[in-house]
Amino acid sequence: MSTERKFDVAIIGGGASGLAAAIELRMNSPEIDVLVIEKMPEPGRKLRATGSGRCNITNENAGGYERIMHFFSLIGLVTRRYNNGLVYPYSESAADVVTLLTDRANYLGCEIACSEEVVSIKNNESADNRFEIESVKKTASGDKRITTQADYVILASGGKAGPSYGTTGDGYSLAKSLGHSVVTPVPALTGIECAEWDGSEEPDAHSLAGTRTAGVVSLFKKGTPNSDPLFIEEGEIQFTKYGLSGICVFNTTRHMRFDREKGESLSDFSVKINLFPEGNFEEYVFVMHQSAFALRPIKKLLSTLFKAPLAEYVLRRIGDEIAEKPVADLDLEEIKSIGNVVHELEFHPVKLRGWKDAQMTSGGICMDEINKAVFESKLVKGLYITGEVADRDYPCGGFNLSNAWITGLVAADDISKDIAKK
């Protein structure tokens, strides 16, 4: 069973970027025929899960913020902005955002084809319709093959993070078939599994599971000039059953890229945590020399600074002999050694959490092959590449969704202008 259809614009992917592009196209030019092809049973599945279901749609510090907010005001989304710059729908419901986008797209006359997977795309500039898209739709009576002719294609299929929502990297093979290259995708904005949890480093860190603390995370890599950190961020660190988590840790993973061809690996990195960023721990201990802690073991002092599991772990790093010493009896070298542990508690990554847990994909279609002003391919005229499928990733806080919205909107605007010239 097969069928054929023709559209001015075919959008591959019904996520944030694809839906924004579809709506923008029809708002700009109601005469443009727009098709959204989504392989899942309904559009916006991953969007429904963003922000733990609250949907941090943008950030006032994100590129294209004003343009994004104007778009949402036009489609009727009421938002609330917090003092930290994060913007949410007023209802703080991601499902409400998906419903609004889908309803708006339908109202404007966009066609949304769900449960339909694109398997190939061909470019033929000499034909009446530049692109030929082959897809397969699952039906009760069997697979239905569909051929779609389109003048323009927006590839908005997403990356590989969150495969249960349909983002399994399909866009990479489609882009490669059209001559594009792909930077190896890796999970980002995810937790870090460390050797201290797998038994290969001592002391074992499983006792830290479930503990949270404020601190500063620094990322280091072997061979970095002057041993400067690649990345530093302050925030809440979460110790889990496998290693490190928390927003500042998630943001750290964006910088953990390595080149296997050069013999590099994840083990080249180390993560250091400053547990006492507000001051100098050595100076603090010297003050305690003359205080009520002077005759008490250093372990008692640590228990007033850190939660019990973390204090005990720091003590194990220090060693029992020092841990039992009264504060007043500590010599300079012992105080320094304690300070080194407190200010530079080091962990050794062995693995990043997989695609199931990752919030974002690092890597994707090479940005050198994309016109960054309008997100049109430099290799294939009429092909636009938007959202997470391209090699662009940002920290937590609404920045990645902002990238999805703005790239979809800008691509749609450029297509509308191009069609208007004809």
C-alpha positions in Angstrom: 0.0 0.0 0.0 1.5 3.4 -1.0 0.4 7.0 -1.5 1.8 10.3 -2.8 1.3 13.9 -1.6 2.8 17.3 -2.3 3.5 20.2 0.1 5.4 23.4 0.0 7.2 22.6 3.2 7.8 19.3 4.9 9.0 19.4 8.5 10.6 16.2 9.8 9.9 16.1 13.6 7.0 17.3 15.6 8.9 18.5 18.6 9.5 22.0 19.9 11.4 23.2 16.9 9.2 21.6 14.3 5.9 22.8 15.8 7.2 26.3 16.2 8.4 26.4 12.6 5.0 25.0 11.3 3.0 27.6 13.2 5.3 30.4 12.2 5.1 29.5 8.5 1.3 29.5 8.5 1.2 32.8 10.5 3.5 34.4 8.0 1.9 33.0 4.9 -1.5 31.2 5.2 -1.2 30.1 1.6 1.9 27.9 2.3 1.1 24.1 2.6 2.9 22.8 5.6 3.3 19.1 6.7 4.8 17.9 10.0 5.9 14.3 9.9 6.2 12.8 13.4 7.0 9.2 14.1 5.4 9.0 17.5 1.7 8.6 18.0 1.4 12.3 18.9 3.7 15.4 18.6 5.6 17.0 21.5 6.3 13.9 23.6 9.7 15.0 24.8 8.5 18.5 25.3 5.9 17.2 27.7 8.7 15.9 29.9 10.9 19.0 30.0 11.6 20.7 33.3 10.1 17.7 35.2 6.8 18.4 33.5 6.9 22.2 34.2 8.6 23.2 30.9 11.2 25.9 31.4 10.5 27.3 27.9 13.3 29.9 27.8 15.7 32.1 29.7 15.9 35.9 29.5 19.7 35.5 28.9 19.2 33.1 26.0 19.8 34.1 22.4 16.6 35.1 20.6 14.7 35.7 23.9 12.7 38.6 22.8 11.8 36.9 19.5 10.7 33.7 21.4 8.6 35.7 23.8 6.9 37.5 21.0 6.0 34.2 19.3 4.4 32.9 22.5 2.5 36.1 23.0 1.1 35.7 19.5 -0.2 32.2 20.1 -1.6 33.0 23.5 0.7 31.5 26.0 0.8 33.3 29.4 4.2 33.0 31.1 5.9 33.8 34.3 9.5 34.9 34.7 11.5 34.3 37.9 14.2 36.5 39.2 16.9 34.0 38.0 15.7 34.6 34.4 13.9 31.3 33.9 10.6 31.5 32.1 7.7 29.0 32.5 4.2 28.8 31.3 2.0 30.4 33.9 0.3 27.0 34.6 3.8 25.5 34.9 2.5 22.5 32.8 4.5 21.2 29.9 1.4 19.4 28.7 -0.4 22.7 28.4 2.4 24.0 26.1 2.2 20.9 23.9 -1.6 21.2 23.7 -1.5 24.9 22.8 1.2 24.4 20.1 -0.7 21.4 18.6 -4.1 23.1 18.7 -2.6 26.3 17.1 -0.9 24.3 14.4 -4.2 22.5 13.6 -6.2 25.7 13.7 -3.8 27.4 11.2 -4.2 24.5 8.8 -0.9 22.6 9.3 -1.2 18.9 8.6 0.4 16.7 11.3 1.1 13.1 10.3 1.8 11.0 13.3 3.0 7.4 13.7 5.0 8.0 10.5 8.7 7.4 10.2 10.9 9.0 7.5 13.2 6.4 6.0 14.9 8.4 3.2 15.1 11.8 1.7 16.3 12.7 -1.8 17.3 16.0 -3.3 16.6 16.7 -7.0 16.9 20.4 -7.8 15.8 19.9 -11.4 12.4 18.5 -10.4 9.2 20.6 -9.8 9.5 19.7 -6.2 13.0 19.8 -4.9 12.8 17.0 -2.3 11.3 13.5 -2.3 10.7 12.0 1.2 9.9 8.4 1.7 8.2 7.4 5.0 6.4 4.5 6.5 3.1 4.8 8.5 2.1 2.1 10.9 -1.6 1.2 10.4 -3.9 -1.6 11.7 -3.8 -3.2 8.3 0.0 -3.0 7.9 2.7 -0.6 6.9 1.8 2.1 4.4 4.6 3.6 2.3 4.2 7.3 1.6 6.1 9.5 -0.9 6.1 13.3 -0.1 7.2 15.9 -2.6 8.3 19.2 -1.1 10.1 22.4 -2.1 11.6 22.9 1.3 12.5 20.6 4.2 13.1 21.5 7.8 15.0 18.7 9.6 13.9 19.1 13.2 14.1 15.4 14.3 16.0 16.0 17.5 19.1 14.3 18.9 19.5 11.0 20.8 18.7 12.0 24.4 15.5 10.6 25.7 14.9 7.8 23.2 11.6 6.8 24.8 10.2 10.1 23.5 11.2 9.2 19.9 14.5 11.0 19.7 16.8 8.2 18.5 19.1 10.1 16.1 17.2 9.4 12.9 18.1 12.8 11.5 21.8 12.0 11.4 21.5 9.3 8.7 19.1 11.5 6.7 21.6 14.4 6.8 24.4 12.1 5.8 22.5 10.8 2.8 22.4 14.5 1.6 26.1 14.9 2.1 26.3 16.3 5.6 28.9 15.2 8.2 28.0 14.4 11.8 30.0 15.1 14.9 29.7 12.0 17.0 26.8 12.4 19.4 27.3 11.8 23.1 25.0 12.2 26.1 25.1 15.6 27.8 23.4 17.2 30.8 23.5 14.0 32.6 25.1 12.3 35.6 28.8 11.1 35.9 29.6 7.6 36.9 32.9 7.6 38.9 35.6 5.1 39.8 35.0 5.7 43.5 31.7 3.9 43.1 32.8 0.9 41.1 35.5 -0.4 43.6 38.5 0.7 41.5 39.3 3.7 43.7 39.5 4.0 47.5 37.8 4.8 49.7 34.5 3.5 48.3 31.9 6.2 47.9 28.6 4.3 48.0 27.9 5.7 51.5 27.4 9.1 49.9 24.3 8.1 47.9 21.4 10.4 48.6 23.6 13.2 50.0 23.4 16.7 48.7 25.7 19.7 49.3 26.5 23.1 48.0 29.9 23.5 46.4 31.9 24.4 43.4 32.6 21.8 40.7 35.7 22.0 38.5 36.6 19.9 35.5 40.2 19.0 34.6 41.8 17.1 31.8 45.2 15.6 31.4 47.4 17.7 29.1 45.6 21.0 29.7 48.1 23.9 29.8 48.9 25.0 33.3 46.4 22.4 34.6 43.7 25.1 34.3 40.1 23.8 34.7 38.0 23.4 31.6 34.9 24.4 33.4 33.8 25.7 36.8 30.3 26.1 38.2 28.8 26.5 41.7 25.6 24.8 42.7 24.1 21.9 44.5 26.0 18.6 44.0 24.0 15.4 44.4 25.8 12.2 45.3 24.0 9.2 43.9 24.3 5.4 43.9 26.6 5.6 40.8 28.5 9.0 41.2 27.7 12.7 40.7 24.6 14.5 39.7 23.0 17.9 40.0 22.6 20.8 37.6 26.2 22.0 37.9 27.4 18.5 37.3 25.1 18.2 34.3 26.6 21.4 32.8 30.0 20.0 33.4 29.3 17.0 31.1 29.0 19.4 28.1 32.7 19.9 28.3 33.8 16.3 28.6 34.6 15.8 24.9 37.5 13.6 23.8 39.0 12.3 20.6 39.4 8.5 20.5 41.6 8.8 17.4 44.2 10.7 19.5 44.1 8.1 22.2 41.9 10.1 24.6 39.3 8.7 26.8 36.9 9.7 29.6 39.5 8.6 32.1 41.6 11.7 31.1 39.2 13.8 33.1 38.9 14.5 36.8 36.2 16.3 38.7 37.2 18.3 41.8 34.6 19.6 44.3 35.3 22.5 46.7 33.1 21.8 49.7 34.0 25.0 51.5 34.0 27.8 48.8 33.0 30.5 51.2 36.5 30.7 52.8 39.9 29.1 53.4 39.6 26.0 55.4 43.1 26.1 56.7 42.5 29.6 58.1 39.2 28.4 59.6 41.0 25.5 61.4 43.6 27.9 62.8 40.8 30.0 64.3 39.3 26.8 65.8 42.7 26.2 67.5 41.6 28.8 70.1 37.9 27.9 70.2 35.7 25.4 71.9 37.0 22.8 69.3 40.6 23.2 70.4 40.6 20.0 72.4 38.1 18.1 70.3 39.0 15.8 67.3 38.9 17.3 63.9 36.2 14.9 63.0 33.9 16.7 65.4 34.6 20.0 63.6 33.9 18.5 60.2 30.6 17.1 61.4 29.5 20.7 62.1 30.3 21.7 58.5 29.0 18.7 56.4 26.2 16.2 56.5 27.2 13.0 58.3 27.9 10.8 55.2 30.0 13.5 53.6 31.9 14.3 56.8 32.6 10.6 57.2 33.8 10.3 53.6 36.1 13.3 54.0 37.5 11.7 57.1 38.2 8.5 55.3 40.1 10.5 52.7 42.1 12.1 55.4 42.9 9.0 57.3 42.0 7.7 60.8 45.2 9.0 62.5 44.5 12.6 61.6 40.8 12.3 62.1 41.1 11.5 65.8 43.6 14.3 66.5 42.4 17.2 68.6 42.3 20.4 66.5 44.9 22.1 68.7 47.4 19.2 68.1 47.3 19.4 64.3 50.5 20.6 62.7 50.7 22.8 59.6 51.1 19.9 57.1 48.2 18.0 58.6 46.0 21.1 58.3 47.0 21.6 54.7 46.2 17.9 53.9 42.8 18.3 55.3 42.3 21.6 53.4 43.3 19.9 50.2 40.6 17.3 50.6 37.9 19.8 51.6 38.7 22.2 48.8 39.6 19.6 46.1 37.6 16.5 46.8 38.6 14.6 43.6 36.6 12.0 41.6 37.5 10.1 38.5 34.9 9.7 35.7 34.5 6.3 34.1 31.2 6.8 32.2 28.5 9.3 31.5 24.9 8.2 32.1 23.3 7.0 28.9 20.8 8.4 26.5 17.9 7.4 28.7 19.0 9.8 31.4 20.6 12.5 29.3 18.7 15.8 28.9 20.6 16.8 25.8 22.8 15.6 22.9 26.3 17.0 22.5 27.3 16.6 18.8 25.2 16.2 15.7 25.2 17.7 12.2 28.3 19.8 11.8 27.6 23.5 12.3 30.2 24.5 9.7 27.9 23.1 7.1 24.9 25.2 8.2 24.2 28.9 7.6 24.0 30.1 11.2 22.0 33.2 10.2 19.0 31.3 8.9 19.9 27.6 9.6 19.8 26.6 6.0 22.2 23.9 4.8 25.2 25.2 3.0 25.3 22.0 1.0 21.7 21.6 0.0 19.5 24.5 -1.0 16.1 24.5 0.6 17.1 22.1 3.5 17.0 23.7 6.9 18.4 22.1 10.0 17.0 23.2 13.4 17.0 22.3 17.1 19.0 19.5 18.7 19.8 17.6 15.6 22.6 20.1 14.9 25.9 20.2 16.9 24.7 22.9 19.3 24.2 22.4 23.0 23.7 24.7 26.0 23.6 24.6 29.8 20.5 23.8 31.8 18.0 26.6 32.4 15.9 26.9 29.3 18.7 27.5 26.9 18.3 24.3 24.9 14.6 24.8 24.4 15.4 28.4 23.4 17.6 27.0 20.7 14.8 24.8 19.5 12.3 27.6 19.3 14.5 30.2 17.7 16.1 28.0 15.1 12.6 26.8 14.0 11.2 30.4 13.9 14.2 31.8 12.0 14.1 29.0 9.4 10.4 29.5 8.9 10.8 33.2 8.4 13.5 32.6 5.8 11.4 30.1 3.9 8.5 32.5 3.9 10.6 35.3 2.5 12.0 32.9 -0.2 8.5 31.8 -1.3 7.3 35.4 -1.4 10.0 36.3 -3.9 8.8 33.7 -6.4 
